[in-house]
Amino acid sequence: MARIGGGAVASAEPVEFIRVNGVRIAYESTGDGPVPLVLVHGSWGSHHNWDPVVPGLVPHFRVVTYDRRGHSASERLPGQGSFDEDVADLAALIEELGAAPAWVVGNSAGAVITLQLAAARPDVLRGIVVHEPPLWSLLAQGSPEAAAYEAVGRGPLAEVLRRISAGDHAGAAELFVDAVALGPGSWARMPEGMRRTFVENAPTYLDEGNDPAVATIDETALARYRGPVLLTSGDRSPPLFRPVLTRLAELLPQAEHVVYAGAGHIPHVTHPAAFVQEVVAFMSRPYSGADPGART
């Protein structure tokens, strides 16, 4: 059920700010290549999630990373937010930075936002790469996977949200990492900077948990997307992601699929060399789909 984020080693590049949709967004643009690539982090995280892979991507792309609204250095507005706002922010960021059409890579909740962007604004995209989006609405109703997700939602995930509501952000983050996302003992093994990022962004995770559309997508609109798609997963990830990816492959028959050996939900952090290799190879191949201009 994981929507995972976290921090890595801080980049040496200075963060910049841009205002989109009335929100101040922190971002970094690294490299001056002609092909733009935007990376979208998951829940609890920041643009530093991508620090392990940016150096390997910069020789091939102009790489843009950013803190989603409500995360880390970007502005957190009062009131209930929505992934629709995240999608609009991503589209506006691409356009304001003169990066359209861009490749977009999303992890976890960032993968949901990336797919929702493909459904709503395919005009700003060259193609997409998505790793394990928690689109639980794609689980077949009454299936064992749907029942397993509901059990997580009633149990540890509900307790995570309760702890955030009570102000226990550190306890909520630890429970999420150990009981929902990465497995027992993972919190203790995480770098201190990553733990701080989780705790700092806990209120936005609560906001996402209260968004009824957080794990949904317009399947009809998504099926109209014709650009290149790479679906990725880790062979050590929770099995709940498998039926989600299977359904996405049905909706997006042009999609390719890569499984990262030995990796889980955050291969860009745990297996950066393999991640860079797969992304660069995919984006370098000629595309024979319905949108022949997608890889120009």
Secondary structure as GFF3:
##gff-version 3
##sequence-region A 1 296
A	DSSP	beta_strand	16	20	.	.	.	ID=ss1
A	DSSP	beta_strand	23	30	.	.	.	ID=ss2
A	DSSP	beta_strand	36	40	.	.	.	ID=ss3
A	DSSP	three_ten_helix	47	50	.	.	.	ID=ss4
A	DSSP	alpha_helix	54	57	.	.	.	ID=ss5
A	DSSP	beta_strand	62	66	.	.	.	ID=ss6
A	DSSP	alpha_helix	83	96	.	.	.	ID=ss7
A	DSSP	beta_strand	102	107	.	.	.	ID=ss8
A	DSSP	alpha_helix	109	120	.	.	.	ID=ss9
A	DSSP	three_ten_helix	122	124	.	.	.	ID=ss10
A	DSSP	beta_strand	125	131	.	.	.	ID=ss11
A	DSSP	three_ten_helix	136	138	.	.	.	ID=ss12
A	DSSP	alpha_helix	144	154	.	.	.	ID=ss13
A	DSSP	alpha_helix	156	165	.	.	.	ID=ss14
A	DSSP	alpha_helix	169	175	.	.	.	ID=ss15
A	DSSP	pi_helix	176	181	.	.	.	ID=ss16
A	DSSP	alpha_helix	186	189	.	.	.	ID=ss17
A	DSSP	alpha_helix	192	200	.	.	.	ID=ss18
A	DSSP	alpha_helix	202	209	.	.	.	ID=ss19
A	DSSP	alpha_helix	219	223	.	.	.	ID=ss20
A	DSSP	beta_strand	229	234	.	.	.	ID=ss21
A	DSSP	alpha_helix	241	251	.	.	.	ID=ss22
A	DSSP	beta_strand	256	260	.	.	.	ID=ss23
A	DSSP	alpha_helix	267	270	.	.	.	ID=ss24
A	DSSP	alpha_helix	272	284	.	.	.	ID=ss25
A	DSSP	three_ten_helix	292	295	.	.	.	ID=ss26
###
